[in-house]
Amino acid sequence: MKIKGTGSAHPSLTLTNDMLAEFLDTSDEWIVSRTGIKQRQIMSDENLKDLAISAAKNALEDAGTDARDIDFIICSNVVNEYVTPSLSCLVHKGIDASCPCVDINAACSGFLYALQIAEAYQKAGMAKNILIVCAEEPTRMVDWNDRRTCVLFGDGAGAVVVTEGDDLKAIKVTNTSKTDVLYEQRCLEPTPFISKEEQNIPLQMKGQEVFKSAVSSSIKDITDVATEAGVALEEIDWFILHQANLRIVEGVCKLLRQDLSKFPHNVEFYGNTSSASIPMLLDEMNKRGDLKDGDKLVFSAFGAGFTTGACLIEWSAKK
């Protein structure tokens, strides 16, 4: 596999920490000291499907690929306004594609899971050009009276076009069942026969446990894929982690004994955008010209489930 093109899209509304302090018992200092987040882009008059379509079109343009040449679409999404049709079907229509498509929900690790699925389809000879779209609106999952959760998240979409190649050197995904650490529940439509008690529960998070699991899983996953690829940590040019919390990024960096300059981040401007965070940051780095031919990139993510994933890619600058 090789990544042929990247794209992203963001909502127009910028929500700063000072704006949050107008209706929450919080402050810019409180949020920044604990998370590193200064602001985030959140949904106002947009629809997630439109952001997903924009990110997909931007990735296709960067790849120089027509939508009709895409053989498969994988969309990573936790929640959106549509239950059915799937978000991937809506993207399919929006870009005028002519291939099969599917949604996955691996929470914040969705991009890594999608990459592994894409690699499997390519190896099986079932697809050559695959579009991966990660579009998320976690700000619609939280209680906006709960300062422990609502300050953490932002909305957005990131996408990549992958094609056949030899850039993916190692990949792994895992799951450790910790369903009570990070979750949200929703009531379904009632029927005359439901007798059990049901309730809507906004996103619940055991912050310290998430922090510890995120750091430990990232270190193990990164070490495993580097070992599998036969690459020393010192040879890796960029460690591109899920942008959940700047303190997690710093913790992983410290324990891996690497230079912080190798850990790019934009969580301070976008917050936690779930599975969209890695492809959004990758697109930012790509468009800025940070990525050079032959650069070794590690992606690492962790999310509710508790899902994790990591991969090591050698970047090809020439499309």
C-alpha positions in Angstrom: 0.0 0.0 0.0 1.0 3.6 -0.5 -0.8 6.8 0.4 -1.5 8.7 -2.9 -3.4 11.7 -1.6 -4.7 13.4 1.5 -7.5 15.8 2.3 -9.4 17.3 5.2 -12.3 19.6 6.0 -13.4 21.5 9.2 -16.5 23.3 10.5 -16.4 27.1 10.3 -17.1 27.9 14.0 -14.1 28.3 16.2 -14.8 27.7 19.9 -12.1 29.1 22.2 -11.5 28.2 25.9 -12.6 31.7 26.9 -15.9 31.2 25.1 -16.4 27.9 27.1 -15.7 29.8 30.3 -18.7 32.0 29.6 -21.1 29.1 30.5 -18.8 26.5 32.2 -16.9 26.6 35.5 -13.6 26.5 33.7 -10.9 28.7 32.3 -8.3 28.8 29.5 -5.5 28.0 32.1 -7.5 25.0 33.5 -8.1 23.5 30.0 -4.6 24.2 28.5 -2.7 22.9 31.6 -4.6 19.6 31.5 -5.0 19.0 27.8 -3.0 21.5 25.7 -6.2 22.4 23.9 -6.7 26.2 23.2 -9.6 26.0 20.7 -11.5 23.6 18.5 -13.7 23.7 15.3 -17.3 22.6 16.0 -20.5 22.0 14.1 -23.0 24.9 13.8 -24.9 25.0 10.5 -22.9 22.3 8.8 -23.8 18.6 8.2 -21.1 16.0 8.7 -21.8 14.3 5.4 -20.8 17.6 3.6 -17.5 17.7 5.6 -16.9 14.1 4.7 -17.5 14.8 1.0 -15.3 17.8 1.0 -12.4 15.9 2.7 -12.9 13.1 0.1 -12.8 15.4 -2.8 -9.7 17.2 -1.5 -7.9 13.8 -1.1 -9.0 12.8 -4.6 -7.7 16.0 -6.1 -4.4 15.7 -4.2 -4.0 12.1 -5.5 -4.9 13.1 -9.1 -7.5 10.4 -9.0 -11.1 10.5 -10.4 -13.8 9.2 -8.1 -14.8 6.7 -10.8 -11.4 5.1 -10.5 -12.0 4.3 -6.8 -12.6 0.6 -6.2 -13.8 0.7 -2.6 -14.7 3.3 0.0 -14.2 2.8 3.8 -15.7 5.4 6.1 -14.8 5.6 9.8 -17.5 7.2 11.9 -18.9 6.9 15.4 -22.0 8.9 15.2 -23.9 11.2 12.8 -27.4 12.3 12.0 -28.0 9.3 9.7 -28.5 5.8 11.0 -29.1 4.6 7.5 -27.9 5.0 4.7 -24.4 4.8 6.0 -22.1 7.8 5.8 -20.0 6.0 3.2 -23.1 5.8 1.0 -23.6 9.5 1.4 -20.0 10.2 0.5 -20.3 7.8 -2.5 -23.2 9.9 -3.9 -21.5 13.2 -3.1 -18.4 12.3 -5.1 -20.2 10.3 -7.8 -18.4 7.1 -7.2 -19.3 3.7 -8.7 -17.8 1.2 -6.2 -18.9 -0.7 -3.0 -18.6 1.1 0.3 -18.8 0.4 4.0 -18.8 2.1 7.4 -16.7 1.0 10.4 -16.8 2.1 14.0 -13.5 1.5 15.8 -13.8 4.8 17.7 -10.6 6.9 17.6 -8.6 4.0 16.2 -10.8 3.9 13.1 -8.2 5.2 10.7 -5.8 2.4 11.5 -8.5 -0.2 11.2 -9.4 1.2 7.8 -5.8 1.1 6.7 -5.6 -2.6 7.6 -8.8 -3.4 5.8 -7.6 -1.5 2.7 -4.3 -3.4 2.8 -6.2 -6.7 3.0 -8.5 -5.8 0.1 -5.4 -4.9 -2.0 -3.5 -8.1 -1.1 -6.6 -10.2 -2.0 -6.7 -8.5 -5.4 -10.2 -7.1 -4.7 -9.3 -3.5 -5.0 -6.5 -1.2 -6.2 -7.5 2.4 -5.4 -9.3 2.8 -2.0 -10.7 6.0 -0.5 -10.6 6.1 3.3 -12.8 8.9 4.9 -12.8 9.6 8.7 -15.6 12.0 9.6 -16.5 12.7 13.2 -18.7 15.0 15.3 -17.9 14.0 18.9 -19.2 17.3 20.1 -22.7 15.9 19.6 -21.9 13.0 22.1 -21.1 15.0 25.2 -23.0 16.8 28.0 -22.2 20.5 27.5 -22.6 21.0 31.2 -19.8 18.6 32.0 -16.4 20.4 31.8 -14.6 17.1 32.1 -15.6 16.0 28.6 -17.1 18.8 26.5 -13.8 20.8 26.5 -11.9 18.0 24.9 -13.6 17.5 21.5 -13.9 19.1 18.1 -15.4 18.1 14.8 -13.8 17.4 11.4 -13.0 15.1 8.6 -9.8 13.7 7.1 -9.4 11.4 4.1 -6.7 9.6 2.2 -6.5 7.8 -1.2 -4.4 4.6 -1.0 -3.2 2.5 -3.9 -0.9 -0.4 -4.5 2.6 0.0 -3.4 5.3 -1.1 -0.9 5.2 1.8 1.6 3.3 0.1 4.4 6.0 -1.8 6.4 4.0 -3.0 9.4 0.5 -2.6 10.9 -1.4 -4.0 13.9 -4.7 -3.4 15.5 -5.9 -4.6 18.9 -8.8 -4.5 21.3 -8.9 -4.9 25.1 -12.5 -5.0 26.4 -12.8 -2.0 28.7 -16.3 -1.0 27.9 -17.0 1.0 31.0 -14.0 3.3 30.6 -15.3 5.4 27.7 -18.8 5.1 26.4 -22.1 6.7 25.4 -25.6 5.1 25.3 -28.7 6.2 23.3 -32.3 5.2 23.5 -33.7 3.6 20.4 -37.2 4.2 19.1 -39.8 2.8 21.5 -42.0 -0.2 20.7 -45.2 -1.4 22.4 -43.2 -4.4 23.7 -40.1 -2.9 25.3 -40.2 -3.4 29.1 -36.6 -2.9 30.1 -35.4 0.5 31.4 -33.5 2.6 28.9 -31.9 5.9 29.1 -29.7 8.4 27.2 -26.3 8.6 28.7 -23.9 11.3 27.2 -20.2 10.4 26.8 -18.7 9.1 30.0 -15.0 8.9 30.5 -12.7 7.7 33.3 -10.0 10.2 32.5 -7.0 8.8 34.4 -7.6 5.2 33.2 -7.9 6.4 29.6 -4.7 8.4 30.0 -2.7 5.4 31.3 -4.2 3.0 28.8 -3.5 5.4 25.9 0.2 5.9 26.8 0.9 2.3 27.6 -0.8 1.0 24.4 0.8 3.5 22.2 4.3 2.6 23.5 3.7 -1.1 23.0 2.1 -0.7 19.5 4.8 1.6 18.3 7.5 -0.6 19.5 5.9 -3.7 18.0 5.5 -2.2 14.5 9.0 -0.8 14.5 10.4 -4.2 15.5 8.3 -5.9 12.8 9.6 -3.5 10.2 13.2 -3.8 11.4 13.4 -0.1 12.1 15.0 1.5 15.1 12.9 4.2 16.9 15.7 6.7 16.2 15.2 6.1 12.4 11.6 7.2 12.6 11.1 10.7 11.3 7.6 11.4 12.5 5.4 9.9 15.2 1.9 10.9 14.3 -0.3 10.1 17.2 -4.1 10.4 17.7 -4.7 14.0 18.9 -6.6 13.3 22.1 -4.6 15.2 24.6 -1.2 16.9 24.3 -0.1 15.5 27.6 -0.6 11.9 26.2 1.6 12.8 23.2 4.3 14.2 25.6 4.0 11.2 27.8 4.6 8.8 24.9 7.5 10.9 23.6 9.2 10.9 27.0 8.8 7.1 27.6 10.1 6.3 24.1 13.0 8.7 24.7 12.6 10.5 21.5 12.8 14.2 20.6 9.5 16.1 20.9 10.1 17.7 17.5 9.4 14.3 15.9 5.8 14.3 17.4 3.8 16.8 15.4 0.5 18.0 16.9 -2.5 20.2 16.2 -4.7 19.2 19.1 -4.3 22.7 20.5 -6.3 24.0 17.5 -8.8 21.2 16.9 -9.2 19.2 20.1 -10.0 15.5 19.9 -11.6 14.8 16.5 -11.8 11.0 17.1 -10.7 8.9 14.1 -10.4 12.0 11.9 -7.4 13.4 13.9 -4.6 11.4 12.3 -5.6 11.9 8.6 -6.4 15.6 9.4 -2.9 16.1 10.8 -1.3 14.1 8.0 -3.0 16.3 5.4 -1.8 19.4 7.2 1.8 18.1 7.2 1.5 17.0 3.5 0.2 20.3 2.3 2.8 22.2 4.4 5.6 20.2 2.8 6.8 18.6 6.0 6.9 15.1 4.5 9.9 14.1 2.4 10.4 11.2 0.1 11.6 8.2 2.2 10.5 9.6 5.5 9.5 6.9 8.0 6.1 7.7 9.6 4.5 5.9 12.5 0.7 6.3 13.2 -0.7 5.4 16.6 -4.2 5.6 17.9 -6.4 4.5 20.8 -10.1 4.8 21.5 -13.2 3.5 23.2 -13.5 -0.2 23.3 -10.5 -0.1 24.2 -9.3 -0.2 20.6 -5.7 0.6 19.5 -3.7 0.5 16.4 -0.3 1.5 14.9 1.5 1.2 11.6 4.8 2.2 10.0 4.8 3.7 6.6 7.7 4.9 4.4 6.4 8.0 2.7 6.5 8.4 -1.1 6.5 12.0 -2.1 6.1 11.3 -5.7 2.5 10.3 -6.5 
